[in-house]
């Protein structure tokens, strides 16, 4: 079979204006960025305010391997399949980060015959949203150090500056740095750190903001430091919030692209549900819901990560409720959850994983069961989608279907969206359409008025399966301050490994008898959530021994090669 990029290069990509006209956008609501992508104005929401919303479908997954299990592929392919079945459908996915593109798993445009094109555009710079966020974030960082240098009129405690710098490349050497070295005119020396751009609070603000004015308000209330008396210092206090918003003014508009079958796709906001919000934007989903019968939106990593944040953070902010969820799983991931095999990017799969092994599959099944239970706890009917690989066997698929139905899945369907595009997912489209007709009532994991400690414990015990939570002294003190400042009604954004239901990537399946260590709790006042860091999770990834970027180049005609 052709590689993803070869399939993408062979595709006939339609002018984005044709896509926009076909889905009902007016010419003044579309701002082309080249021939194949465009920004969409939020004015469309005013024009279509009275139009009823389409059906809202969340795509999530079991706990993945480091290779990923095809969640974006399923999100894009399901949109294609729904259209092949006669419905109008929109896919909403997150913009990839350059960190994984050049690091571990390559791009995130889908795969095979279910991907977004042009795939180079989505995986690289797209319309510059990530770069704008990087610039706005680092402008604020520069204002902080400039204020300290020029007499420190805000009385900032240089040991309590919480706003780091960011870049959208994985670079472990920047996790802890000292700035201001050289001399008096080079600033005041202090310790700080870098985070990857998609973990910036500004990316979360973009994903959750309602419009440009809400974006401006949220940026203004970002807490960037503390005074020597412990009072918060905001971007508004630094008088930089307006300039930050100007740098991000076009980012609020979703990016319109297309799938391989010419259907509409919004690409907006960032990934990394293990350390960030990890969902596509509210505004992209809202616009799509006014334009299509079905909107398929993607949440990052497993249901314990992206889907939990989709419900407890994104749905809280938007007021939208999904009609159904799709849970992606693979035979290889379930075998990996048996604990018998090790999966590492850049290395071939253990040959034993590619032959029928019902015992290993059975041993990994608790992860699927737990994740189905997680989605059902949100009050959402769940369809399990088995992403088929050539080495799968009918007996393995039959076992997954049996166990998933026993766990309460509405339906279980194997698909060939990778090999066959939309027609390889017609049964999945039918199951999703039927699931959307089922009664559903969204249930949050915790109430707004619970103390922060209890919110974190609710996620840890009810979603992850922990027996309890161990808070560090620093985390406990941070929660006391959050409570004293009256911010306890915020939801929680958990940061932990995506490779396990626990904080430890080595604990596979559905581990029991463990406790979740929370080492720090931070406030993201602009985004409107509290950020809990668990275990040894880091907000600046590192490159692997053999980065994906080693294989990326251009050919004699200037075309990108090696991007996957």
VEXGU-697802 format. One line per field, with one value per residue (C-alpha): x, y, z; residue number from 1; residue in one letter; chain. Coordinates in steps of 0.5 Angstrom, whole numbers, padded with zeros to 4 digits, always signed. Layout:
BEGIN
u X, ...
v Y, ...
w Z, ...
n NUM, ...
res A, ...
chain A, ...
***
This chain:
BEGIN
u +0000, +0002, +0005, +0000, +0004, +0004, -0003, -0004, +0000, -0004, -0011, -0015, -0015, -0021, -0021, -0023, -0028, -0032, -0032, -0034, -0040, -0042, -0043, -0047, -0042, -0043, -0037, -0035, -0035, -0029, -0022, -0018, -0010, -0008, -0012, -0013, -0015, -0018, -0020, -0028, -0031, -0035, -0040, -0043, -0046, -0050, -0053, -0055, -0056, -0063, -0061, -0062, -0055, -0053, -0052, -0045, -0040, -0034, -0028, -0024, -0020, -0017, -0010, -0006, +0001, +0006, +0005, -0002, -0008, -0012, -0016, -0015, -0016, -0023, -0025, -0024, -0026, -0032, -0034, -0033, -0037, -0043, -0043, -0042, -0048, -0052, -0051, -0048, -0042, -0036, -0030, -0027, -0019, -0014, -0008, -0002, +0004, +0011, +0014, +0011, +0012, +0019, +0020, +0016, +0010, +0010, +0004, -0003, -0007, -0010, -0008, -0009, -0015, -0018, -0014, -0014, -0010, -0006, -0002, +0004, +0000, -0004, +0003, +0007, +0005, -0002, -0005, +0000, -0004, +0001, +0007, +0002, +0001, +0008, +0009, +0004, +0006, +0013, +0012, +0008, +0015, +0019, +0014, +0015, +0023, +0023, +0018, +0023, +0029, +0026, +0025, +0020, +0014, +0009, +0014, +0014, +0018, +0023, +0022, +0015, +0014, +0010, +0010, +0015, +0017, +0015, +0017, +0013, +0019, +0021, +0027, +0029, +0035, +0030, +0026, +0030, +0034, +0038, +0036, +0039, +0046, +0052, +0051, +0047, +0044, +0042, +0037, +0036, +0039, +0033, +0031, +0026, +0024, +0021, +0014, +0012, +0007, +0001, +0002, +0001, -0005, -0006, -0007, -0013, -0016, -0016, -0020, -0025, -0026, -0033, -0030, -0025, -0028, -0028, -0021, -0018, -0022, -0019, -0012, -0012, -0014, -0008, -0004, +0004, +0007, +0006, +0008, +0013, +0007, +0004, -0001, -0003, +0000, -0004, -0002, -0007, -0003, +0003, -0001, +0001, -0006, -0008, -0002, -0002, -0009, -0007, -0002, -0008, -0013, -0014, -0013, -0020, -0022, -0023, -0018, -0023, -0019, -0022, -0021, -0019, -0026, -0027, -0031, -0030, -0026, -0024, -0017, -0017, -0013, -0008, -0007, -0003, -0009, -0004, -0001, -0006, -0014, -0013, -0019, -0021, -0024, -0031, -0032, -0030, -0035, -0041, -0040, -0040, -0046, -0050, -0047, -0048, -0053, -0047, -0040, -0035, -0030, -0024, -0021, -0014, -0011, -0015, -0022, -0019, -0015, -0018, -0026, -0025, -0023, -0028, -0034, -0031, -0028, -0030, -0038, -0038, -0035, -0039, -0046, -0046, -0048, -0045, -0050, -0046, -0038, -0034, -0028, -0022, -0019, -0014, -0012, -0004, -0006, -0010, -0004, +0000, -0004, -0003, +0004, +0007, +0010, +0014, +0012, +0017, +0017, +0022, +0022, +0019, +0013, +0015, +0013, +0009, +0004, +0002, +0000, -0007, -0006, -0013, -0010, -0006, -0012, -0016, -0011, -0011, -0018, -0019, -0017, -0022, -0027, -0025, -0025, -0032, -0034, -0031, -0035, -0042, -0041, -0041, -0048, -0046, -0048, -0041, -0040, -0033, -0029, -0024, -0019, -0017, -0010, -0008, -0005, -0012, -0016, -0023, -0023, -0019, -0024, -0030, -0027, -0026, -0034, -0036, -0032, -0034, -0042, -0041, -0038, -0044, -0042, -0048, -0045, -0038, -0036, -0029, -0028, -0023, -0023, -0015, -0015, -0022, -0024, -0031, -0034, -0030, -0034, -0041, -0043, -0039, -0043, -0050, -0048, -0046, -0053, -0057, -0053, -0055, -0062, -0061, -0063, -0057, -0056, -0049, -0046, -0040, -0035, -0035, -0040, -0037, -0038, -0033, -0027, -0021, -0018, -0024, -0025, -0018, -0019, -0026, -0022, -0017, -0021, -0027, -0024, -0017, -0018, -0014, -0015, -0013, -0009, -0002, -0001, +0005, +0006, +0007, +0001, -0003, -0001, -0003, -0010, -0010, -0008, -0013, -0019, -0017, -0017, -0024, -0022, -0025, -0031, -0026, -0025, -0019, -0014, -0010, -0003, -0001, +0002, -0002, +0001, -0003, -0009, -0005, +0001, +0006, +0007, +0009, +0003, -0002, -0009, -0013, -0009, -0011, -0009, -0004, -0005, -0004, +0002, +0000, +0006, +0004, -0003, -0003, -0008, -0010, -0014, -0015, -0017, -0021, -0018, -0014, -0008, -0005, +0001, +0002, +0008, +0014, +0010, +0014, +0011, +0017, +0018, +0024, +0026, +0027, +0034, +0032, +0027, +0022, +0025, +0031, +0027, +0023, +0026, +0025, +0025, +0028, +0021, +0021, +0016, +0016, +0018, +0018, +0012, +0008
v +0000, +0007, +0011, +0017, +0022, +0019, +0018, +0025, +0027, +0023, +0026, +0031, +0037, +0042, +0049, +0051, +0056, +0050, +0047, +0053, +0054, +0047, +0047, +0054, +0059, +0066, +0069, +0074, +0069, +0065, +0068, +0064, +0062, +0060, +0055, +0050, +0052, +0058, +0062, +0062, +0068, +0067, +0072, +0065, +0064, +0070, +0069, +0061, +0063, +0060, +0054, +0047, +0044, +0037, +0031, +0031, +0025, +0025, +0020, +0018, +0011, +0006, +0008, +0008, +0005, +0010, +0009, +0012, +0007, +0011, +0016, +0022, +0017, +0015, +0022, +0024, +0017, +0017, +0024, +0021, +0015, +0019, +0023, +0016, +0014, +0020, +0025, +0032, +0031, +0035, +0033, +0037, +0035, +0039, +0042, +0038, +0040, +0040, +0037, +0030, +0031, +0031, +0027, +0021, +0019, +0024, +0028, +0027, +0028, +0022, +0016, +0012, +0014, +0017, +0024, +0031, +0034, +0038, +0034, +0038, +0044, +0041, +0038, +0044, +0051, +0051, +0058, +0060, +0059, +0056, +0061, +0067, +0063, +0062, +0070, +0072, +0068, +0070, +0077, +0077, +0073, +0079, +0084, +0081, +0081, +0088, +0090, +0087, +0091, +0098, +0098, +0093, +0098, +0092, +0089, +0082, +0077, +0074, +0067, +0067, +0068, +0063, +0065, +0061, +0061, +0057, +0054, +0048, +0044, +0038, +0040, +0037, +0042, +0047, +0044, +0048, +0054, +0061, +0067, +0074, +0072, +0077, +0083, +0089, +0091, +0084, +0083, +0080, +0073, +0068, +0061, +0059, +0054, +0053, +0049, +0046, +0051, +0047, +0047, +0054, +0057, +0061, +0055, +0053, +0060, +0059, +0052, +0055, +0062, +0064, +0070, +0075, +0079, +0073, +0071, +0078, +0078, +0071, +0073, +0079, +0075, +0070, +0070, +0071, +0072, +0074, +0080, +0080, +0080, +0074, +0078, +0076, +0079, +0079, +0080, +0086, +0089, +0088, +0092, +0087, +0083, +0088, +0086, +0079, +0079, +0083, +0077, +0072, +0076, +0071, +0065, +0065, +0063, +0056, +0053, +0050, +0044, +0038, +0030, +0026, +0025, +0033, +0033, +0039, +0039, +0044, +0044, +0048, +0049, +0044, +0037, +0034, +0032, +0029, +0036, +0040, +0041, +0037, +0038, +0042, +0049, +0050, +0055, +0050, +0045, +0050, +0053, +0046, +0044, +0049, +0047, +0039, +0033, +0030, +0033, +0028, +0032, +0029, +0029, +0027, +0020, +0015, +0017, +0018, +0024, +0027, +0025, +0027, +0034, +0034, +0033, +0036, +0042, +0043, +0041, +0045, +0052, +0051, +0048, +0043, +0036, +0030, +0025, +0019, +0017, +0013, +0009, +0007, +0001, -0004, -0011, -0009, -0004, -0009, -0014, -0009, -0008, -0015, -0013, -0018, -0014, -0007, -0002, +0003, +0008, +0007, +0000, -0006, -0009, -0016, -0021, -0025, -0019, -0020, -0027, -0029, -0029, -0029, -0030, -0024, -0020, -0023, -0020, -0013, -0013, -0009, -0003, -0003, -0005, +0001, +0006, +0004, +0005, +0012, +0014, +0011, +0014, +0021, +0019, +0018, +0012, +0009, +0005, +0001, +0002, -0003, +0000, -0006, -0008, -0014, -0018, -0018, -0025, -0026, -0029, -0023, -0019, -0023, -0023, -0016, -0015, -0020, -0017, -0010, -0011, -0015, -0008, -0004, -0002, +0000, -0003, -0006, -0005, -0007, -0002, -0001, +0006, +0006, +0002, +0004, +0011, +0012, +0006, +0002, +0005, +0005, +0000, +0004, +0010, +0006, +0004, +0012, +0014, +0009, +0011, +0018, +0016, +0013, +0017, +0021, +0026, +0029, +0027, +0031, +0027, +0032, +0038, +0046, +0047, +0041, +0043, +0042, +0036, +0032, +0034, +0031, +0025, +0024, +0024, +0019, +0014, +0014, +0015, +0012, +0007, +0010, +0008, +0015, +0021, +0023, +0031, +0034, +0039, +0044, +0042, +0042, +0049, +0051, +0049, +0053, +0059, +0057, +0057, +0063, +0067, +0064, +0060, +0053, +0053, +0052, +0045, +0041, +0040, +0033, +0032, +0025, +0020, +0018, +0011, +0008, +0009, +0011, +0016, +0010, +0009, +0002, +0000, -0003, -0005, -0003, -0003, -0003, -0002, +0004, +0012, +0018, +0022, +0030, +0034, +0041, +0045, +0051, +0056, +0058, +0064, +0066, +0059, +0058, +0051, +0049, +0045, +0039, +0035, +0028, +0024, +0026, +0028, +0034, +0040, +0040, +0033, +0031, +0028, +0020, +0017, +0017, +0023, +0022, +0029, +0024, +0022, +0028, +0032, +0035, +0031, +0034, +0037, +0041, +0036, +0034, +0027, +0022, +0026, +0020
w +0000, -0001, +0004, +0007, +0004, -0003, -0002, +0000, -0006, -0011, -0009, -0012, -0008, -0009, -0008, -0001, -0004, -0007, +0000, +0003, -0002, -0002, +0006, +0006, +0008, +0005, +0001, +0006, +0012, +0008, +0008, +0004, +0006, -0001, -0005, +0000, +0007, +0009, +0016, +0017, +0021, +0027, +0024, +0021, +0028, +0028, +0021, +0023, +0030, +0030, +0026, +0030, +0031, +0028, +0032, +0036, +0036, +0040, +0038, +0044, +0045, +0050, +0053, +0047, +0045, +0043, +0036, +0037, +0035, +0029, +0033, +0028, +0022, +0025, +0026, +0019, +0016, +0020, +0017, +0010, +0012, +0014, +0008, +0004, +0008, +0005, +0011, +0011, +0016, +0019, +0022, +0027, +0029, +0033, +0030, +0030, +0034, +0031, +0037, +0035, +0028, +0028, +0034, +0036, +0032, +0026, +0023, +0026, +0019, +0020, +0015, +0009, +0005, +0011, +0012, +0012, +0006, +0004, +0010, +0009, +0011, +0017, +0020, +0019, +0019, +0017, +0018, +0023, +0029, +0033, +0032, +0034, +0040, +0041, +0040, +0044, +0050, +0049, +0049, +0056, +0058, +0055, +0059, +0065, +0065, +0062, +0068, +0073, +0069, +0069, +0077, +0078, +0079, +0080, +0086, +0082, +0086, +0082, +0085, +0084, +0076, +0074, +0066, +0062, +0055, +0050, +0043, +0039, +0038, +0043, +0047, +0054, +0054, +0055, +0061, +0066, +0064, +0067, +0064, +0064, +0064, +0061, +0065, +0068, +0061, +0059, +0065, +0072, +0072, +0075, +0074, +0069, +0064, +0057, +0055, +0049, +0046, +0045, +0053, +0054, +0057, +0051, +0047, +0052, +0052, +0044, +0045, +0050, +0048, +0045, +0041, +0040, +0046, +0051, +0048, +0050, +0057, +0058, +0056, +0061, +0067, +0066, +0072, +0071, +0077, +0084, +0088, +0094, +0099, +0095, +0091, +0083, +0078, +0071, +0064, +0065, +0070, +0066, +0060, +0055, +0054, +0049, +0045, +0046, +0043, +0037, +0036, +0037, +0033, +0027, +0031, +0034, +0027, +0025, +0019, +0014, +0010, +0007, +0007, +0002, -0001, -0001, +0005, +0010, +0016, +0021, +0024, +0030, +0037, +0040, +0042, +0048, +0052, +0057, +0059, +0056, +0055, +0048, +0045, +0038, +0040, +0042, +0036, +0031, +0034, +0034, +0027, +0025, +0028, +0025, +0018, +0018, +0020, +0024, +0027, +0029, +0034, +0037, +0044, +0045, +0048, +0052, +0055, +0062, +0059, +0053, +0054, +0061, +0059, +0054, +0059, +0065, +0062, +0055, +0055, +0062, +0058, +0052, +0054, +0049, +0050, +0045, +0043, +0042, +0043, +0039, +0042, +0038, +0040, +0036, +0037, +0038, +0044, +0047, +0047, +0049, +0055, +0057, +0060, +0055, +0050, +0049, +0044, +0042, +0037, +0031, +0033, +0029, +0033, +0037, +0032, +0037, +0037, +0030, +0030, +0034, +0041, +0045, +0051, +0051, +0048, +0054, +0059, +0056, +0056, +0062, +0059, +0054, +0059, +0064, +0058, +0056, +0063, +0064, +0058, +0060, +0067, +0063, +0061, +0053, +0049, +0046, +0040, +0040, +0033, +0032, +0027, +0023, +0022, +0016, +0022, +0026, +0026, +0026, +0033, +0036, +0033, +0036, +0043, +0043, +0040, +0046, +0051, +0049, +0049, +0056, +0058, +0056, +0049, +0045, +0039, +0036, +0029, +0026, +0020, +0014, +0014, +0013, +0007, +0004, +0006, +0007, +0004, +0009, +0015, +0013, +0018, +0023, +0021, +0021, +0029, +0030, +0027, +0031, +0038, +0037, +0037, +0044, +0050, +0053, +0059, +0060, +0067, +0070, +0074, +0080, +0082, +0081, +0089, +0091, +0094, +0089, +0093, +0092, +0085, +0084, +0088, +0084, +0077, +0080, +0083, +0079, +0072, +0073, +0078, +0083, +0091, +0093, +0092, +0095, +0095, +0096, +0101, +0095, +0092, +0098, +0100, +0092, +0094, +0100, +0096, +0091, +0096, +0099, +0093, +0091, +0085, +0088, +0083, +0077, +0073, +0074, +0068, +0070, +0067, +0067, +0062, +0057, +0056, +0063, +0067, +0072, +0073, +0071, +0064, +0066, +0069, +0063, +0063, +0068, +0075, +0082, +0089, +0087, +0089, +0085, +0087, +0085, +0086, +0084, +0083, +0079, +0077, +0070, +0071, +0064, +0061, +0067, +0070, +0075, +0073, +0077, +0075, +0077, +0077, +0073, +0067, +0064, +0060, +0055, +0051, +0049, +0042, +0042, +0040, +0033, +0032, +0026, +0023, +0021, +0015, +0013, +0007, +0000, -0007, -0013, -0015, -0008, -0005, +0002, +0003, +0009, +0013, +0016
n 1, 2, 3, 4, 5, 6, 7, 8, 9, 10, 11, 12, 13, 14, 15, 16, 17, 18, 19, 20, 21, 22, 23, 24, 25, 26, 27, 28, 29, 30, 31, 32, 33, 34, 35, 36, 37, 38, 39, 40, 41, 42, 43, 44, 45, 46, 47, 48, 49, 50, 51, 52, 53, 54, 55, 56, 57, 58, 59, 60, 61, 62, 63, 64, 65, 66, 67, 68, 69, 70, 71, 72, 73, 74, 75, 76, 77, 78, 79, 80, 81, 82, 83, 84, 85, 86, 87, 88, 89, 90, 91, 92, 93, 94, 95, 96, 97, 98, 99, 100, 101, 102, 103, 104, 105, 106, 107, 108, 109, 110, 111, 112, 113, 114, 115, 116, 117, 118, 119, 120, 121, 122, 123, 124, 125, 126, 127, 128, 129, 130, 131, 132, 133, 134, 135, 136, 137, 138, 139, 140, 141, 142, 143, 144, 145, 146, 147, 148, 149, 150, 151, 152, 153, 154, 155, 156, 157, 158, 159, 160, 161, 162, 163, 164, 165, 166, 167, 168, 169, 170, 171, 172, 173, 174, 175, 176, 177, 178, 179, 180, 181, 182, 183, 184, 185, 186, 187, 188, 189, 190, 191, 192, 193, 194, 195, 196, 197, 198, 199, 200, 201, 202, 203, 204, 205, 206, 207, 208, 209, 210, 211, 212, 213, 214, 215, 216, 217, 218, 219, 220, 221, 222, 223, 224, 225, 226, 227, 228, 229, 230, 231, 232, 233, 234, 235, 236, 237, 238, 239, 240, 241, 242, 243, 244, 245, 246, 247, 248, 249, 250, 251, 252, 253, 254, 255, 256, 257, 258, 259, 260, 261, 262, 263, 264, 265, 266, 267, 268, 269, 270, 271, 272, 273, 274, 275, 276, 277, 278, 279, 280, 281, 282, 283, 284, 285, 286, 287, 288, 289, 290, 291, 292, 293, 294, 295, 296, 297, 298, 299, 300, 301, 302, 303, 304, 305, 306, 307, 308, 309, 310, 311, 312, 313, 314, 315, 316, 317, 318, 319, 320, 321, 322, 323, 324, 325, 326, 327, 328, 329, 330, 331, 332, 333, 334, 335, 336, 337, 338, 339, 340, 341, 342, 343, 344, 345, 346, 347, 348, 349, 350, 351, 352, 353, 354, 355, 356, 357, 358, 359, 360, 361, 362, 363, 364, 365, 366, 367, 368, 369, 370, 371, 372, 373, 374, 375, 376, 377, 378, 379, 380, 381, 382, 383, 384, 385, 386, 387, 388, 389, 390, 391, 392, 393, 394, 395, 396, 397, 398, 399, 400, 401, 402, 403, 404, 405, 406, 407, 408, 409, 410, 411, 412, 413, 414, 415, 416, 417, 418, 419, 420, 421, 422, 423, 424, 425, 426, 427, 428, 429, 430, 431, 432, 433, 434, 435, 436, 437, 438, 439, 440, 441, 442, 443, 444, 445, 446, 447, 448, 449, 450, 451, 452, 453, 454, 455, 456, 457, 458, 459, 460, 461, 462, 463, 464, 465, 466, 467, 468, 469, 470, 471, 472, 473, 474, 475, 476, 477, 478, 479, 480, 481, 482, 483, 484, 485, 486, 487, 488, 489, 490, 491, 492, 493, 494, 495, 496, 497, 498, 499, 500, 501, 502, 503, 504, 505, 506, 507, 508, 509, 510, 511, 512, 513, 514, 515, 516, 517, 518, 519, 520, 521, 522, 523, 524, 525, 526, 527, 528, 529, 530, 531, 532, 533, 534, 535, 536, 537, 538, 539, 540, 541, 542, 543, 544, 545, 546, 547, 548, 549, 550, 551, 552, 553, 554, 555, 556, 557, 558, 559, 560, 561, 562, 563, 564
res X, X, X, X, X, X, X, X, X, X, X, X, X, X, X, X, X, X, X, X, X, X, X, X, X, X, X, X, X, X, X, X, X, X, X, X, X, X, X, X, X, X, X, X, X, X, X, X, X, X, X, X, X, X, X, X, X, X, X, X, X, X, X, X, X, X, X, X, X, X, X, X, X, X, X, X, X, X, X, X, X, X, X, X, X, X, X, X, X, X, X, X, X, X, X, X, X, X, X, X, X, X, X, X, X, X, X, X, X, X, X, X, X, X, X, X, X, X, X, X, X, X, X, X, X, X, X, X, X, X, X, X, X, X, X, X, X, X, X, X, X, X, X, X, X, X, X, X, X, X, X, X, X, X, X, X, X, X, X, X, X, X, X, X, X, X, X, X, X, X, X, X, X, X, X, X, X, X, X, X, X, X, X, X, X, X, X, X, X, X, X, X, X, X, X, X, X, X, X, X, X, X, X, X, X, X, X, X, X, X, X, X, X, X, X, X, X, X, X, X, X, X, X, X, X, X, X, X, X, X, X, X, X, X, X, X, X, X, X, X, X, X, X, X, X, X, X, X, X, X, X, X, X, X, X, X, X, X, X, X, X, X, X, X, X, X, X, X, X, X, X, X, X, X, X, X, X, X, X, X, X, X, X, X, X, X, X, X, X, X, X, X, X, X, X, X, X, X, X, X, X, X, X, X, X, X, X, X, X, X, X, X, X, X, X, X, X, X, X, X, X, X, X, X, X, X, X, X, X, X, X, X, X, X, X, X, X, X, X, X, X, X, X, X, X, X, X, X, X, X, X, X, X, X, X, X, X, X, X, X, X, X, X, X, X, X, X, X, X, X, X, X, X, X, X, X, X, X, X, X, X, X, X, X, X, X, X, X, X, X, X, X, X, X, X, X, X, X, X, X, X, X, X, X, X, X, X, X, X, X, X, X, X, X, X, X, X, X, X, X, X, X, X, X, X, X, X, X, X, X, X, X, X, X, X, X, X, X, X, X, X, X, X, X, X, X, X, X, X, X, X, X, X, X, X, X, X, X, X, X, X, X, X, X, X, X, X, X, X, X, X, X, X, X, X, X, X, X, X, X, X, X, X, X, X, X, X, X, X, X, X, X, X, X, X, X, X, X, X, X, X, X, X, X, X, X, X, X, X, X, X, X, X, X, X, X, X, X, X, X, X, X, X, X, X, X, X, X, X, X, X, X, X, X, X, X, X, X, X, X, X, X, X, X, X, X, X, X, X, X, X, X, X, X, X, X, X, X, X, X, X, X, X, X
chain A, A, A, A, A, A, A, A, A, A, A, A, A, A, A, A, A, A, A, A, A, A, A, A, A, A, A, A, A, A, A, A, A, A, A, A, A, A, A, A, A, A, A, A, A, A, A, A, A, A, A, A, A, A, A, A, A, A, A, A, A, A, A, A, A, A, A, A, A, A, A, A, A, A, A, A, A, A, A, A, A, A, A, A, A, A, A, A, A, A, A, A, A, A, A, A, A, A, A, A, A, A, A, A, A, A, A, A, A, A, A, A, A, A, A, A, A, A, A, A, A, A, A, A, A, A, A, A, A, A, A, A, A, A, A, A, A, A, A, A, A, A, A, A, A, A, A, A, A, A, A, A, A, A, A, A, A, A, A, A, A, A, A, A, A, A, A, A, A, A, A, A, A, A, A, A, A, A, A, A, A, A, A, A, A, A, A, A, A, A, A, A, A, A, A, A, A, A, A, A, A, A, A, A, A, A, A, A, A, A, A, A, A, A, A, A, A, A, A, A, A, A, A, A, A, A, A, A, A, A, A, A, A, A, A, A, A, A, A, A, A, A, A, A, A, A, A, A, A, A, A, A, A, A, A, A, A, A, A, A, A, A, A, A, A, A, A, A, A, A, A, A, A, A, A, A, A, A, A, A, A, A, A, A, A, A, A, A, A, A, A, A, A, A, A, A, A, A, A, A, A, A, A, A, A, A, A, A, A, A, A, A, A, A, A, A, A, A, A, A, A, A, A, A, A, A, A, A, A, A, A, A, A, A, A, A, A, A, A, A, A, A, A, A, A, A, A, A, A, A, A, A, A, A, A, A, A, A, A, A, A, A, A, A, A, A, A, A, A, A, A, A, A, A, A, A, A, A, A, A, A, A, A, A, A, A, A, A, A, A, A, A, A, A, A, A, A, A, A, A, A, A, A, A, A, A, A, A, A, A, A, A, A, A, A, A, A, A, A, A, A, A, A, A, A, A, A, A, A, A, A, A, A, A, A, A, A, A, A, A, A, A, A, A, A, A, A, A, A, A, A, A, A, A, A, A, A, A, A, A, A, A, A, A, A, A, A, A, A, A, A, A, A, A, A, A, A, A, A, A, A, A, A, A, A, A, A, A, A, A, A, A, A, A, A, A, A, A, A, A, A, A, A, A, A, A, A, A, A, A, A, A, A, A, A, A, A, A, A, A, A, A, A, A, A, A, A, A, A, A, A, A, A, A, A, A, A, A, A, A, A, A, A, A, A, A, A, A, A, A, A, A, A, A, A, A, A, A, A, A, A, A, A, A
***
